[in-house]
Amino acid sequence: MQYAALPESIRFLVLAKRANDVIAKLVERIDKNVRVPADARFEIAEPTAPGLPVVHLFRSGRAWGTICLWIMFFMNLLDLFFLQNWIPTITSDAGIPVQTAVVIGTLFQVGGVIACLFVGIPIDRFGGYKILPILYALGCVFVIALGQAGSSVSMLMLLTFGAGFCVVGGQNSANALAAIFYPTSMRSTGVGWSLGIGRVGAIIGPLIGGFLISLHWPNSSIFILGGIPLACAAIAVFAMGQAYRQDVGAKTAQAPLTRVA
């Protein structure tokens, strides 16, 4: 129900040449003090991208950012699904009762839910390029530490929660970063391709975990290896931030929306 009531982006509506009265109503919903004249029309100085959409992800200085986003999505979703699928099994194999192992595994997603409530605040203040590398680096530490916790239930719960906070919270933040990085006309293409590349990692992650378990790797080694993708994701978003030092999406700066009376 809430999804059906969610309006389209104002920038998209302007670029799509939708009715001005629809746009005016959305503007007035955002700011109750604004009254848009009936004859007003809206314009945005943002060029459209004709031709094959995916090609434009690598043009106008966006190639490096696109590559970094794809690496970040691939690595983070690889780790997310690796941990989500195998934490209960690995902890159970460590001698912890199955019921407790399932509870520990659930805390991974609980941490992600909590991250959704709190991560946005520092990102709004400091920017995704500064917060996401820290989040991924902390996630790497939590994941590696999981392999060293042994059969300590309390420690496993704490570390699993922390890993979920960083990995799941990092993925939600990465979605927002991708959406802001691209101009309106190619935003859905940019986010869609990033998620598509990430889904490849989501498939590979559980396969790697199952393969390592079949080789009877110790938990400590499995989780050390599990921390590497998060380190790669941290490096990717840090490198992206170095290339685009200004605010998120500066290289593809979205021109201001103007109303022409």
C-alpha positions as CSV (number, residue, x, y, z in Angstrom):
1,M,0.0,0.0,0.0
2,Q,2.8,2.4,0.9
3,Y,4.7,1.5,-2.3
4,A,1.6,2.3,-4.4
5,A,1.3,5.7,-2.8
6,L,5.0,6.6,-3.2
7,P,5.4,9.4,-5.8
8,E,7.9,9.4,-8.6
9,S,11.0,11.5,-8.4
10,I,10.3,15.2,-9.2
11,R,13.5,15.3,-11.4
12,F,12.3,12.3,-13.3
13,L,8.9,13.8,-13.8
14,V,10.4,17.0,-15.2
15,L,12.7,15.2,-17.5
16,A,9.8,13.0,-18.7
17,K,7.8,16.1,-19.4
18,R,4.9,15.1,-17.2
19,A,2.0,17.4,-16.4
20,N,3.1,20.5,-14.5
21,D,0.1,20.3,-12.1
22,V,1.3,16.9,-10.9
23,I,4.8,18.3,-10.2
24,A,3.4,21.4,-8.5
25,K,1.3,19.2,-6.1
26,L,4.4,17.3,-5.1
27,V,6.4,20.5,-4.5
28,E,3.6,21.8,-2.3
29,R,3.5,18.5,-0.4
30,I,7.2,18.8,0.3
31,D,6.9,22.4,1.5
32,K,3.5,23.4,2.8
33,N,4.5,27.1,2.6
34,V,5.0,27.0,-1.2
35,R,2.1,27.9,-3.5
36,V,2.9,27.2,-7.2
37,P,1.2,29.4,-9.7
38,A,-1.2,27.6,-12.0
39,D,0.7,28.7,-15.1
40,A,4.1,27.7,-13.8
41,R,6.3,25.2,-15.7
42,F,9.3,23.4,-14.6
43,E,12.6,22.8,-16.3
44,I,15.9,21.0,-15.4
45,A,19.2,21.7,-17.1
46,E,20.2,18.0,-17.1
47,P,20.9,16.3,-20.4
48,T,19.2,13.1,-21.3
49,A,21.3,10.1,-22.5
50,P,20.1,8.7,-25.8
51,G,21.2,5.3,-27.1
52,L,22.2,2.2,-25.1
53,P,21.8,3.2,-21.4
54,V,24.6,1.0,-20.0
55,V,27.2,2.7,-22.3
56,H,26.6,6.0,-20.6
57,L,27.6,4.6,-17.3
58,F,31.2,4.8,-18.6
59,R,31.0,8.2,-20.2
60,S,31.5,11.8,-18.9
61,G,33.9,10.8,-16.2
62,R,31.7,8.1,-14.7
63,A,33.8,5.0,-15.7
64,W,35.9,4.9,-12.6
65,G,33.0,5.4,-10.3
66,T,31.0,2.7,-12.1
67,I,33.8,0.2,-11.8
68,C,34.3,1.0,-8.1
69,L,30.5,0.6,-7.5
70,W,30.5,-2.7,-9.2
71,I,33.4,-4.0,-7.2
72,M,31.8,-2.7,-4.0
73,F,28.4,-4.3,-4.7
74,F,30.0,-7.6,-5.8
75,M,32.2,-7.9,-2.8
76,N,29.6,-6.8,-0.2
77,L,26.8,-9.0,-1.5
78,L,29.3,-11.9,-1.8
79,D,30.0,-11.6,1.9
80,L,26.4,-10.8,2.9
81,F,25.1,-14.1,1.5
82,F,28.1,-16.1,2.6
83,L,27.6,-15.0,6.2
84,Q,23.8,-15.2,6.1
85,N,23.9,-18.8,4.8
86,W,26.7,-20.3,6.7
87,I,26.9,-18.6,10.2
88,P,24.3,-21.0,11.7
89,T,26.0,-24.0,10.2
90,I,29.5,-23.0,11.2
91,T,28.5,-22.1,14.7
92,S,26.6,-25.3,15.1
93,D,29.6,-27.3,13.9
94,A,31.6,-25.5,16.7
95,G,29.5,-27.4,19.2
96,I,26.8,-24.8,19.9
97,P,23.2,-26.2,20.0
98,V,21.3,-25.8,16.8
99,Q,18.6,-23.6,18.3
100,T,21.3,-21.2,19.7
101,A,23.1,-21.2,16.4
102,V,19.9,-20.2,14.6
103,V,19.4,-17.3,17.0
104,I,23.0,-16.2,16.4
105,G,22.5,-16.3,12.7
106,T,19.3,-14.2,13.1
107,L,21.3,-11.4,14.8
108,F,23.1,-10.8,11.5
109,Q,19.9,-9.4,10.0
110,V,18.9,-7.7,13.2
111,G,22.1,-5.8,13.0
112,G,21.3,-4.8,9.5
113,V,17.9,-3.5,10.5
114,I,19.4,-1.4,13.3
115,A,22.0,-0.1,10.8
116,C,19.2,1.2,8.6
117,L,18.0,3.4,11.4
118,F,21.3,4.9,12.3
119,V,23.8,4.8,9.5
120,G,22.0,7.4,7.4
121,I,22.7,10.1,10.0
122,P,26.5,10.2,9.7
123,I,26.3,9.7,6.0
124,D,24.1,12.7,5.6
125,R,26.6,14.7,7.7
126,F,29.9,13.4,6.4
127,G,29.1,11.7,3.1
128,G,29.1,8.2,1.9
129,Y,32.7,8.3,0.7
130,K,33.9,8.8,4.3
131,I,31.4,6.6,6.2
132,L,31.2,3.5,3.9
133,P,35.0,2.7,4.0
134,I,34.8,2.8,7.8
135,L,31.7,0.6,7.9
136,Y,33.3,-2.0,5.6
137,A,36.6,-1.9,7.5
138,L,34.7,-2.5,10.8
139,G,32.8,-5.3,9.1
140,C,36.0,-6.9,8.1
141,V,37.2,-6.8,11.7
142,F,33.9,-8.3,13.0
143,V,33.9,-11.1,10.4
144,I,37.5,-12.1,11.1
145,A,36.9,-12.0,14.9
146,L,33.9,-14.3,14.4
147,G,36.4,-17.1,13.5
148,Q,38.3,-16.5,16.7
149,A,35.3,-16.5,19.1
150,G,35.3,-20.2,19.5
151,S,32.1,-21.5,21.3
152,S,31.5,-18.3,23.3
153,V,27.8,-17.7,22.7
154,S,27.8,-14.1,24.0
155,M,30.8,-13.2,21.9
156,L,29.4,-14.8,18.8
157,M,26.1,-12.9,19.3
158,L,27.9,-9.6,19.7
159,L,30.2,-10.1,16.7
160,T,27.4,-11.4,14.4
161,F,25.3,-8.4,15.3
162,G,28.2,-6.1,14.5
163,A,28.9,-7.9,11.2
164,G,25.3,-7.6,10.2
165,F,25.3,-3.9,11.2
166,C,28.3,-3.2,8.9
167,V,27.6,-5.6,6.0
168,V,23.8,-5.3,5.6
169,G,23.9,-1.6,6.6
170,G,26.7,-1.1,4.2
171,Q,24.7,-2.6,1.4
172,N,21.7,-0.3,2.0
173,S,24.0,2.7,2.0
174,A,25.7,1.5,-1.2
175,N,22.3,1.4,-2.9
176,A,21.8,5.1,-2.0
177,L,25.3,6.0,-3.1
178,A,24.7,4.5,-6.5
179,A,21.4,6.2,-6.9
180,I,22.9,9.6,-6.1
181,F,26.0,9.1,-8.2
182,Y,24.2,8.8,-11.5
183,P,22.1,11.5,-13.2
184,T,18.3,11.1,-13.2
185,S,18.1,9.8,-16.8
186,M,20.4,6.9,-16.1
187,R,19.8,6.3,-12.3
188,S,17.7,3.2,-12.7
189,T,20.3,1.7,-15.2
190,G,23.2,2.5,-12.9
191,V,21.6,1.1,-9.8
192,G,20.2,-1.9,-11.7
193,W,23.6,-2.9,-13.2
194,S,25.3,-2.4,-9.8
195,L,22.8,-4.7,-8.2
196,G,23.1,-7.2,-11.0
197,I,26.8,-7.4,-10.7
198,G,26.3,-7.7,-6.9
199,R,23.9,-10.6,-7.4
200,V,26.7,-12.6,-9.1
201,G,28.6,-12.2,-5.9
202,A,25.5,-13.2,-3.9
203,I,25.6,-16.5,-5.9
204,I,29.3,-17.1,-5.5
205,G,29.5,-16.3,-1.7
206,P,27.5,-19.3,-0.4
207,L,29.2,-21.6,-3.0
208,I,32.6,-20.6,-1.6
209,G,31.4,-21.1,2.0
210,G,30.1,-24.6,1.2
211,F,33.3,-25.5,-0.7
212,L,35.5,-24.4,2.2
213,I,33.4,-26.3,4.7
214,S,33.6,-29.5,2.5
215,L,37.4,-29.1,2.7
216,H,37.2,-29.1,6.5
217,W,38.8,-25.7,6.8
218,P,38.9,-24.4,10.4
219,N,36.4,-21.7,11.3
220,S,39.2,-19.2,11.9
221,S,40.5,-19.6,8.4
222,I,37.1,-19.5,6.8
223,F,36.2,-16.2,8.5
224,I,39.6,-14.7,7.8
225,L,38.9,-15.4,4.1
226,G,35.4,-14.0,4.6
227,G,36.8,-10.7,5.7
228,I,38.8,-10.1,2.5
229,P,35.8,-9.1,0.3
230,L,34.8,-6.4,2.9
231,A,38.4,-5.1,2.8
232,C,38.1,-4.9,-1.0
233,A,34.8,-3.1,-0.8
234,A,36.3,-0.6,1.6
235,I,39.2,0.0,-0.8
236,A,36.8,0.4,-3.8
237,V,34.6,3.1,-2.1
238,F,37.7,4.8,-0.7
239,A,39.2,4.9,-4.2
240,M,36.0,6.2,-5.6
241,G,35.9,9.0,-3.0
242,Q,39.5,10.0,-3.9
243,A,38.5,10.4,-7.5
244,Y,35.3,12.3,-6.7
245,R,36.4,14.5,-3.8
246,Q,33.4,16.7,-3.7
247,D,30.0,15.7,-2.6
248,V,28.5,12.5,-3.7
249,G,27.8,12.6,-7.5
250,A,29.9,15.7,-8.1
251,K,31.2,14.4,-11.3
252,T,27.7,13.9,-12.6
253,A,26.3,16.9,-10.8
254,Q,22.6,17.2,-11.0
255,A,21.6,20.6,-12.2
256,P,19.1,22.6,-10.0
257,L,15.5,22.3,-10.7
258,T,14.0,25.7,-11.8
259,R,10.4,26.9,-12.1
260,V,9.7,29.1,-15.0
261,A,6.6,31.2,-14.4
